[in-house]
Amino acid sequence: VRTCALPIYAVREAGLLAIATYGIVFTEGRAGTLQEVFQAAAQNYYRSFGWFSPMVLLGVDFWTSRFPVVDVLTSLFEEVDLSCVTVTDDLAEAVEAIESFTPPQFA
C-alpha cells in the first residue's frame, strides 16, 4: 500500500517562500527550482502575503530560452506586477531589485 504524504521539501519550500516576502532571486536549476518559481508566482498572483514580492531570475538565456518561464510570467501577470520581475545576468542588478523594494505597508 502506497500512501501520499506531503514531502518534507514541499513544507520547507512553502516556508522559505512565505518568509521571502521582500523578494527572492532564482538561479539556474531544474524541476525543484521551476516549482519554486511557479509557487512564488502563484503566491504573488493571489497576493497570499499581502503584496507582490520581487522575483529576480538570474540568467537571461536560461530563463528565456532553456526554460522560458519569462513567457509564462509575462502572460500571467499584469504590467504593474511585471515591474517587480527582473531578468538579468548582472549580480548588482539582481541585488538592486531586491534592496530597492519597499513593501506597500512601508511606502
N, CA, C and O atoms as CSV, one atom per row, in Angstrom:
chain,resi,resn,atom,element,x,y,z
A,1,VAL,N,N,0.854,-1.177,0.000
A,1,VAL,CA,C,0.000,0.000,0.000
A,1,VAL,C,C,0.892,1.231,0.000
A,1,VAL,O,O,1.768,1.379,0.853
A,2,ARG,N,N,0.662,2.104,-0.958
A,2,ARG,CA,C,1.413,3.348,-1.036
A,2,ARG,C,C,0.571,4.473,-0.461
A,2,ARG,O,O,-0.635,4.544,-0.698
A,3,THR,N,N,1.201,5.330,0.279
A,3,THR,CA,C,0.494,6.489,0.802
A,3,THR,C,C,1.083,7.749,0.189
A,3,THR,O,O,2.248,7.778,-0.208
A,4,CYS,N,N,0.287,8.755,0.120
A,4,CYS,CA,C,0.738,10.040,-0.402
A,4,CYS,C,C,0.862,10.998,0.762
A,4,CYS,O,O,-0.140,11.395,1.356
A,5,ALA,N,N,2.056,11.362,1.080
A,5,ALA,CA,C,2.293,12.335,2.138
A,5,ALA,C,C,3.001,13.532,1.522
A,5,ALA,O,O,3.716,13.401,0.529
A,6,LEU,N,N,2.796,14.685,2.112
A,6,LEU,CA,C,3.473,15.882,1.643
A,6,LEU,C,C,4.960,15.739,1.928
A,6,LEU,O,O,5.360,15.623,3.087
A,7,PRO,N,N,5.780,15.747,0.888
A,7,PRO,CA,C,7.220,15.599,1.104
A,7,PRO,C,C,7.763,16.744,1.954
A,7,PRO,O,O,7.281,17.874,1.871
A,8,ILE,N,N,8.753,16.444,2.758
A,8,ILE,CA,C,9.333,17.430,3.660
A,8,ILE,C,C,9.873,18.631,2.886
A,8,ILE,O,O,9.833,19.751,3.396
A,9,TYR,N,N,10.377,18.425,1.670
A,9,TYR,CA,C,10.901,19.569,0.915
A,9,TYR,C,C,9.793,20.529,0.524
A,9,TYR,O,O,10.045,21.726,0.387
A,10,ALA,N,N,8.572,20.041,0.340
A,10,ALA,CA,C,7.454,20.918,-0.004
A,10,ALA,C,C,7.117,21.837,1.170
A,10,ALA,O,O,6.776,23.004,0.973
A,11,VAL,N,N,7.212,21.315,2.371
A,11,VAL,CA,C,6.962,22.125,3.565
A,11,VAL,C,C,8.065,23.170,3.713
A,11,VAL,O,O,7.790,24.329,4.023
A,12,ARG,N,N,9.314,22.758,3.492
A,12,ARG,CA,C,10.454,23.674,3.581
A,12,ARG,C,C,10.310,24.776,2.534
A,12,ARG,O,O,10.499,25.957,2.825
A,13,GLU,N,N,9.975,24.372,1.324
A,13,GLU,CA,C,9.823,25.312,0.213
A,13,GLU,C,C,8.730,26.332,0.506
A,13,GLU,O,O,8.933,27.529,0.304
A,14,ALA,N,N,7.592,25.881,0.971
A,14,ALA,CA,C,6.488,26.787,1.292
A,14,ALA,C,C,6.894,27.754,2.395
A,14,ALA,O,O,6.549,28.935,2.351
A,15,GLY,N,N,7.617,27.258,3.370
A,15,GLY,CA,C,8.089,28.115,4.466
A,15,GLY,C,C,9.075,29.163,3.991
A,15,GLY,O,O,8.982,30.329,4.377
A,16,LEU,N,N,10.018,28.754,3.156
A,16,LEU,CA,C,11.007,29.705,2.642
A,16,LEU,C,C,10.343,30.799,1.806
A,16,LEU,O,O,10.680,31.976,1.938
A,17,LEU,N,N,9.415,30.414,0.960
A,17,LEU,CA,C,8.734,31.409,0.136
A,17,LEU,C,C,7.847,32.318,0.982
A,17,LEU,O,O,7.661,33.488,0.649
A,18,ALA,N,N,7.308,31.793,2.058
A,18,ALA,CA,C,6.461,32.602,2.942
A,18,ALA,C,C,7.262,33.695,3.643
A,18,ALA,O,O,6.745,34.786,3.883
A,19,ILE,N,N,8.524,33.407,3.974
A,19,ILE,CA,C,9.321,34.430,4.659
A,19,ILE,C,C,10.102,35.308,3.682
A,19,ILE,O,O,10.731,36.279,4.100
A,20,ALA,N,N,10.072,34.988,2.407
A,20,ALA,CA,C,10.795,35.766,1.396
A,20,ALA,C,C,9.892,36.827,0.782
A,20,ALA,O,O,9.921,37.028,-0.432
A,21,THR,N,N,9.097,37.503,1.590
A,21,THR,CA,C,8.125,38.461,1.075
A,21,THR,C,C,8.768,39.758,0.585
A,21,THR,O,O,8.083,40.600,0.003
A,22,TYR,N,N,10.064,39.931,0.810
A,22,TYR,CA,C,10.759,41.117,0.287
A,22,TYR,C,C,11.444,40.793,-1.035
A,22,TYR,O,O,12.115,41.648,-1.613
A,23,GLY,N,N,11.278,39.562,-1.515
A,23,GLY,CA,C,11.798,39.169,-2.808
A,23,GLY,C,C,12.697,37.956,-2.728
A,23,GLY,O,O,13.178,37.575,-1.661
A,24,ILE,N,N,12.909,37.360,-3.891
A,24,ILE,CA,C,13.739,36.165,-3.975
A,24,ILE,C,C,14.465,36.160,-5.315
A,24,ILE,O,O,13.922,36.586,-6.334
A,25,VAL,N,N,15.695,35.671,-5.291
A,25,VAL,CA,C,16.490,35.532,-6.505
A,25,VAL,C,C,16.516,34.058,-6.866
A,25,VAL,O,O,16.903,33.216,-6.056
A,26,PHE,N,N,16.104,33.755,-8.077
A,26,PHE,CA,C,16.116,32.384,-8.577
A,26,PHE,C,C,17.313,32.224,-9.506
A,26,PHE,O,O,17.475,32.993,-10.453
A,27,THR,N,N,18.144,31.234,-9.237
A,27,THR,CA,C,19.264,30.928,-10.122
A,27,THR,C,C,18.924,29.674,-10.914
A,27,THR,O,O,17.901,29.031,-10.678
A,28,GLU,N,N,19.786,29.342,-11.845
A,28,GLU,CA,C,19.530,28.188,-12.695
A,28,GLU,C,C,19.340,26.926,-11.865
A,28,GLU,O,O,20.065,26.688,-10.899
A,29,GLY,N,N,18.369,26.133,-12.252
A,29,GLY,CA,C,18.077,24.893,-11.553
A,29,GLY,C,C,17.263,23.977,-12.447
A,29,GLY,O,O,17.238,24.132,-13.668
A,30,ARG,N,N,16.618,23.050,-11.836
A,30,ARG,CA,C,15.818,22.094,-12.592
A,30,ARG,C,C,14.387,22.046,-12.025
A,30,ARG,O,O,13.804,23.090,-11.733
A,31,ALA,N,N,13.844,20.881,-11.875
A,31,ALA,CA,C,12.431,20.731,-11.523
A,31,ALA,C,C,12.063,21.436,-10.219
A,31,ALA,O,O,11.044,22.123,-10.149
A,32,GLY,N,N,12.878,21.270,-9.205
A,32,GLY,CA,C,12.570,21.903,-7.920
A,32,GLY,C,C,12.587,23.420,-7.999
A,32,GLY,O,O,11.734,24.091,-7.418
A,33,THR,N,N,13.563,23.956,-8.722
A,33,THR,CA,C,13.648,25.410,-8.894
A,33,THR,C,C,12.461,25.920,-9.690
A,33,THR,O,O,11.875,26.947,-9.348
A,34,LEU,N,N,12.102,25.205,-10.754
A,34,LEU,CA,C,10.929,25.609,-11.539
A,34,LEU,C,C,9.669,25.581,-10.679
A,34,LEU,O,O,8.820,26.466,-10.784
A,35,GLN,N,N,9.553,24.579,-9.845
A,35,GLN,CA,C,8.405,24.504,-8.944
A,35,GLN,C,C,8.373,25.712,-8.018
A,35,GLN,O,O,7.306,26.277,-7.774
A,36,GLU,N,N,9.531,26.114,-7.501
A,36,GLU,CA,C,9.594,27.264,-6.606
A,36,GLU,C,C,9.231,28.551,-7.339
A,36,GLU,O,O,8.543,29.407,-6.782
A,37,VAL,N,N,9.685,28.696,-8.579
A,37,VAL,CA,C,9.338,29.885,-9.367
A,37,VAL,C,C,7.825,29.980,-9.506
A,37,VAL,O,O,7.247,31.046,-9.291
A,38,PHE,N,N,7.184,28.875,-9.863
A,38,PHE,CA,C,5.746,28.927,-10.083
A,38,PHE,C,C,4.958,28.994,-8.782
A,38,PHE,O,O,3.854,29.538,-8.760
A,39,GLN,N,N,5.502,28.454,-7.705
A,39,GLN,CA,C,4.830,28.622,-6.416
A,39,GLN,C,C,4.906,30.084,-5.984
A,39,GLN,O,O,3.923,30.634,-5.487
A,40,ALA,N,N,6.062,30.715,-6.168
A,40,ALA,CA,C,6.193,32.141,-5.851
A,40,ALA,C,C,5.276,32.959,-6.758
A,40,ALA,O,O,4.661,33.927,-6.310
A,41,ALA,N,N,5.185,32.578,-8.020
A,41,ALA,CA,C,4.307,33.284,-8.959
A,41,ALA,C,C,2.853,33.189,-8.505
A,41,ALA,O,O,2.126,34.181,-8.546
A,42,ALA,N,N,2.434,32.026,-8.081
A,42,ALA,CA,C,1.056,31.859,-7.612
A,42,ALA,C,C,0.809,32.692,-6.351
A,42,ALA,O,O,-0.232,33.337,-6.226
A,43,GLN,N,N,1.761,32.679,-5.423
A,43,GLN,CA,C,1.614,33.485,-4.207
A,43,GLN,C,C,1.537,34.969,-4.556
A,43,GLN,O,O,0.756,35.712,-3.962
A,44,ASN,N,N,2.344,35.394,-5.515
A,44,ASN,CA,C,2.286,36.794,-5.930
A,44,ASN,C,C,0.967,37.110,-6.629
A,44,ASN,O,O,0.335,38.127,-6.342
A,45,TYR,N,N,0.563,36.253,-7.528
A,45,TYR,CA,C,-0.673,36.466,-8.285
A,45,TYR,C,C,-1.862,36.663,-7.345
A,45,TYR,O,O,-2.682,37.559,-7.544
A,46,TYR,N,N,-1.945,35.818,-6.323
A,46,TYR,CA,C,-3.072,35.879,-5.382
A,46,TYR,C,C,-2.813,36.782,-4.185
A,46,TYR,O,O,-3.665,36.917,-3.307
A,47,ARG,N,N,-1.634,37.400,-4.149
A,47,ARG,CA,C,-1.254,38.284,-3.034
A,47,ARG,C,C,-1.402,37.561,-1.704
A,47,ARG,O,O,-1.943,38.107,-0.742
A,48,SER,N,N,-0.920,36.340,-1.664
A,48,SER,CA,C,-1.061,35.490,-0.488
A,48,SER,C,C,-0.500,36.122,0.782
A,48,SER,O,O,-0.988,35.850,1.879
A,49,PHE,N,N,0.514,36.957,0.640
A,49,PHE,CA,C,1.139,37.566,1.814
A,49,PHE,C,C,0.952,39.078,1.822
A,49,PHE,O,O,1.681,39.794,2.508
A,50,GLY,N,N,-0.029,39.565,1.056
A,50,GLY,CA,C,-0.402,40.967,1.109
A,50,GLY,C,C,0.100,41.832,-0.022
A,50,GLY,O,O,-0.468,42.895,-0.271
A,51,TRP,N,N,1.147,41.416,-0.718
A,51,TRP,CA,C,1.668,42.211,-1.827
A,51,TRP,C,C,2.443,41.330,-2.783
A,51,TRP,O,O,2.698,40.156,-2.510
A,52,PHE,N,N,2.812,41.915,-3.901
A,52,PHE,CA,C,3.608,41.231,-4.913
A,52,PHE,C,C,5.068,41.399,-4.540
A,52,PHE,O,O,5.574,42.521,-4.496
A,53,SER,N,N,5.743,40.306,-4.274
A,53,SER,CA,C,7.153,40.330,-3.882
A,53,SER,C,C,8.039,40.233,-5.116
A,53,SER,O,O,7.718,39.491,-6.044
A,54,PRO,N,N,9.148,40.968,-5.144
A,54,PRO,CA,C,10.037,40.907,-6.304
A,54,PRO,C,C,10.515,39.485,-6.604
A,54,PRO,O,O,10.809,38.693,-5.708
A,55,MET,N,N,10.576,39.209,-7.876
A,55,MET,CA,C,11.109,37.940,-8.373
A,55,MET,C,C,12.268,38.282,-9.296
A,55,MET,O,O,12.084,38.988,-10.287
A,56,VAL,N,N,13.446,37.795,-8.983
A,56,VAL,CA,C,14.621,38.030,-9.818
A,56,VAL,C,C,15.047,36.696,-10.409
A,56,VAL,O,O,15.312,35.736,-9.685
A,57,LEU,N,N,15.106,36.651,-11.720
A,57,LEU,CA,C,15.535,35.453,-12.431
A,57,LEU,C,C,16.936,35.729,-12.951
A,57,LEU,O,O,17.116,36.505,-13.890
A,58,LEU,N,N,17.921,35.096,-12.344
A,58,LEU,CA,C,19.318,35.338,-12.675
A,58,LEU,C,C,19.763,34.356,-13.751
A,58,LEU,O,O,19.836,33.150,-13.516
A,59,GLY,N,N,20.060,34.891,-14.936
A,59,GLY,CA,C,20.453,34.063,-16.074
A,59,GLY,C,C,19.476,34.251,-17.221
A,59,GLY,O,O,18.566,33.443,-17.404
A,60,VAL,N,N,19.657,35.304,-17.988
A,60,VAL,CA,C,18.700,35.662,-19.044
A,60,VAL,C,C,18.453,34.506,-20.011
A,60,VAL,O,O,17.304,34.138,-20.253
A,61,ASP,N,N,19.519,33.931,-20.564
A,61,ASP,CA,C,19.352,32.854,-21.538
A,61,ASP,C,C,18.634,31.649,-20.925
A,61,ASP,O,O,17.773,31.041,-21.560
A,62,PHE,N,N,18.991,31.318,-19.704
A,62,PHE,CA,C,18.387,30.164,-19.035
A,62,PHE,C,C,16.871,30.347,-18.895
A,62,PHE,O,O,16.103,29.441,-19.217
A,63,TRP,N,N,16.442,31.528,-18.412
A,63,TRP,CA,C,15.032,31.756,-18.111
A,63,TRP,C,C,14.198,32.191,-19.315
A,63,TRP,O,O,12.970,32.214,-19.245
A,64,THR,N,N,14.868,32.539,-20.428
A,64,THR,CA,C,14.114,32.925,-21.621
A,64,THR,C,C,14.193,31.887,-22.735
A,64,THR,O,O,13.319,31.836,-23.600
A,65,SER,N,N,15.234,31.062,-22.717
A,65,SER,CA,C,15.401,30.070,-23.791
A,65,SER,C,C,15.346,28.637,-23.286
A,65,SER,O,O,14.506,27.848,-23.720
A,66,ARG,N,N,16.233,28.310,-22.379
A,66,ARG,CA,C,16.300,26.914,-21.914
A,66,ARG,C,C,15.017,26.501,-21.195
A,66,ARG,O,O,14.423,25.474,-21.524
A,67,PHE,N,N,14.596,27.284,-20.232
A,67,PHE,CA,C,13.328,27.091,-19.522
A,67,PHE,C,C,12.601,28.430,-19.572
A,67,PHE,O,O,12.730,29.232,-18.646
A,68,PRO,N,N,11.840,28.688,-20.633
A,68,PRO,CA,C,11.277,30.015,-20.873
A,68,PRO,C,C,10.102,30.390,-19.970
A,68,PRO,O,O,8.991,30.636,-20.441
A,69,VAL,N,N,10.365,30.426,-18.692
A,69,VAL,CA,C,9.305,30.787,-17.750
A,69,VAL,C,C,8.930,32.263,-17.860
A,69,VAL,O,O,7.837,32.656,-17.452
A,70,VAL,N,N,9.822,33.077,-18.405
A,70,VAL,CA,C,9.521,34.502,-18.548
A,70,VAL,C,C,8.274,34.696,-19.418
A,70,VAL,O,O,7.455,35.569,-19.132
A,71,ASP,N,N,8.124,33.898,-20.466
A,71,ASP,CA,C,6.938,33.988,-21.318
A,71,ASP,C,C,5.664,33.707,-20.519
A,71,ASP,O,O,4.653,34.389,-20.692
A,72,VAL,N,N,5.718,32.716,-19.659
A,72,VAL,CA,C,4.547,32.367,-18.844
A,72,VAL,C,C,4.245,33.481,-17.848
A,72,VAL,O,O,3.092,33.880,-17.690
A,73,LEU,N,N,5.276,33.979,-17.181
A,73,LEU,CA,C,5.070,35.048,-16.201
A,73,LEU,C,C,4.518,36.303,-16.876
A,73,LEU,O,O,3.653,36.981,-16.321
A,74,THR,N,N,5.014,36.606,-18.062
A,74,THR,CA,C,4.530,37.774,-18.801
A,74,THR,C,C,3.052,37.618,-19.154
A,74,THR,O,O,2.306,38.598,-19.137
A,75,SER,N,N,2.632,36.419,-19.466
A,75,SER,CA,C,1.223,36.164,-19.776
A,75,SER,C,C,0.353,36.180,-18.522
A,75,SER,O,O,-0.818,36.553,-18.582
A,76,LEU,N,N,0.914,35.783,-17.411
A,76,LEU,CA,C,0.157,35.658,-16.165
A,76,LEU,C,C,-0.055,36.991,-15.455
A,76,LEU,O,O,-1.157,37.295,-14.997
A,77,PHE,N,N,1.002,37.774,-15.372
A,77,PHE,CA,C,0.966,38.977,-14.544
A,77,PHE,C,C,0.508,40.212,-15.314
A,77,PHE,O,O,0.676,40.310,-16.530
A,78,GLU,N,N,-0.071,41.145,-14.575
A,78,GLU,CA,C,-0.404,42.458,-15.111
A,78,GLU,C,C,0.885,43.254,-15.278
A,78,GLU,O,O,1.906,42.930,-14.672
A,79,GLU,N,N,0.832,44.285,-16.093
A,79,GLU,CA,C,2.031,45.085,-16.359
A,79,GLU,C,C,2.619,45.681,-15.081
A,79,GLU,O,O,3.840,45.720,-14.923
A,80,VAL,N,N,1.771,46.141,-14.179
A,80,VAL,CA,C,2.271,46.721,-12.924
A,80,VAL,C,C,3.050,45.675,-12.123
A,80,VAL,O,O,4.040,46.004,-11.469
A,81,ASP,N,N,2.609,44.427,-12.172
A,81,ASP,CA,C,3.308,43.354,-11.458
A,81,ASP,C,C,4.640,43.025,-12.123
A,81,ASP,O,O,5.620,42.711,-11.448
A,82,LEU,N,N,4.666,43.099,-13.443
A,82,LEU,CA,C,5.899,42.785,-14.173
A,82,LEU,C,C,7.031,43.734,-13.817
A,82,LEU,O,O,8.200,43.409,-14.024
A,83,SER,N,N,6.698,44.902,-13.285
A,83,SER,CA,C,7.753,45.818,-12.855
A,83,SER,C,C,8.536,45.254,-11.673
A,83,SER,O,O,9.623,45.736,-11.356
A,84,CYS,N,N,7.983,44.234,-11.026
A,84,CYS,CA,C,8.663,43.573,-9.908
A,84,CYS,C,C,9.344,42.271,-10.325
A,84,CYS,O,O,9.840,41.527,-9.478
A,85,VAL,N,N,9.369,41.999,-11.622
A,85,VAL,CA,C,10.052,40.814,-12.139
A,85,VAL,C,C,11.282,41.295,-12.910
A,85,VAL,O,O,11.169,42.055,-13.872
A,86,THR,N,N,12.445,40.842,-12.476
A,86,THR,CA,C,13.702,41.236,-13.112
A,86,THR,C,C,14.370,39.999,-13.677
A,86,THR,O,O,14.516,38.990,-12.986
A,87,VAL,N,N,14.774,40.079,-14.929
A,87,VAL,CA,C,15.519,39.000,-15.575
A,87,VAL,C,C,16.867,39.602,-15.957
A,87,VAL,O,O,16.931,40.552,-16.738
A,88,THR,N,N,17.942,39.045,-15.402
A,88,THR,CA,C,19.241,39.680,-15.584
A,88,THR,C,C,20.384,38.673,-15.500
A,88,THR,O,O,20.239,37.567,-14.980
A,89,ASP,N,N,21.519,39.101,-16.031
A,89,ASP,CA,C,22.774,38.368,-15.850
A,89,ASP,C,C,23.693,39.114,-14.877
A,89,ASP,O,O,24.768,38.626,-14.527
A,90,ASP,N,N,23.265,40.282,-14.452
A,90,ASP,CA,C,24.078,41.191,-13.651
A,90,ASP,C,C,23.757,41.037,-12.163
A,90,ASP,O,O,22.644,41.331,-11.729
A,91,LEU,N,N,24.734,40.575,-11.390
A,91,LEU,CA,C,24.519,40.373,-9.950
A,91,LEU,C,C,24.136,41.664,-9.242
A,91,LEU,O,O,23.272,41.657,-8.365
A,92,ALA,N,N,24.766,42.767,-9.612
A,92,ALA,CA,C,24.450,44.050,-8.979
A,92,ALA,C,C,22.992,44.444,-9.249
A,92,ALA,O,O,22.312,44.966,-8.365
A,93,GLU,N,N,22.526,44.196,-10.458
A,93,GLU,CA,C,21.131,44.496,-10.793
A,93,GLU,C,C,20.177,43.601,-9.991
A,93,GLU,O,O,19.119,44.051,-9.552
A,94,ALA,N,N,20.553,42.352,-9.807
A,94,ALA,CA,C,19.736,41.434,-9.011
A,94,ALA,C,C,19.613,41.927,-7.572
A,94,ALA,O,O,18.522,41.950,-7.003
A,95,VAL,N,N,20.730,42.315,-7.000
A,95,VAL,CA,C,20.740,42.832,-5.623
A,95,VAL,C,C,19.908,44.109,-5.541
A,95,VAL,O,O,19.109,44.272,-4.619
A,96,GLU,N,N,20.090,44.999,-6.486
A,96,GLU,CA,C,19.349,46.264,-6.505
A,96,GLU,C,C,17.840,46.031,-6.581
A,96,GLU,O,O,17.070,46.741,-5.934
A,97,ALA,N,N,17.419,45.051,-7.361
A,97,ALA,CA,C,15.988,44.755,-7.496
A,97,ALA,C,C,15.377,44.353,-6.159
A,97,ALA,O,O,14.224,44.679,-5.878
A,98,ILE,N,N,16.138,43.654,-5.345
A,98,ILE,CA,C,15.651,43.245,-4.020
A,98,ILE,C,C,15.774,44.389,-3.023
A,98,ILE,O,O,14.825,44.693,-2.299
A,99,GLU,N,N,16.933,45.018,-2.986
A,99,GLU,CA,C,17.173,46.064,-1.990
A,99,GLU,C,C,16.326,47.309,-2.188
A,99,GLU,O,O,16.034,48.014,-1.222
A,100,SER,N,N,15.930,47.590,-3.409
A,100,SER,CA,C,15.153,48.793,-3.672
A,100,SER,C,C,13.664,48.623,-3.422
A,100,SER,O,O,12.908,49.592,-3.493
A,101,PHE,N,N,13.240,47.410,-3.132
A,101,PHE,CA,C,11.816,47.137,-2.928
A,101,PHE,C,C,11.365,47.644,-1.558
A,101,PHE,O,O,12.002,47.377,-0.539
A,102,THR,N,N,10.275,48.368,-1.558
A,102,THR,CA,C,9.633,48.810,-0.317
A,102,THR,C,C,8.227,48.235,-0.301
A,102,THR,O,O,7.405,48.582,-1.150
A,103,PRO,N,N,7.943,47.359,0.657
A,103,PRO,CA,C,6.587,46.796,0.725
A,103,PRO,C,C,5.550,47.918,0.859
A,103,PRO,O,O,5.822,48.939,1.493
A,104,PRO,N,N,4.384,47.737,0.277
A,104,PRO,CA,C,3.359,48.786,0.282
A,104,PRO,C,C,3.040,49.336,1.663
A,104,PRO,O,O,2.732,50.520,1.801
A,105,GLN,N,N,3.108,48.508,2.667
A,105,GLN,CA,C,2.768,48.977,4.011
A,105,GLN,C,C,3.779,49.987,4.547
A,105,GLN,O,O,3.484,50.716,5.494
A,106,PHE,N,N,4.979,50.038,3.942
A,106,PHE,CA,C,6.015,50.965,4.399
A,106,PHE,C,C,6.242,52.104,3.401
A,106,PHE,O,O,7.084,52.971,3.633
A,107,ALA,N,N,5.503,52.105,2.306
A,107,ALA,CA,C,5.702,53.132,1.274
A,107,ALA,C,C,5.155,54.476,1.712
A,107,ALA,O,O,5.239,55.450,0.964
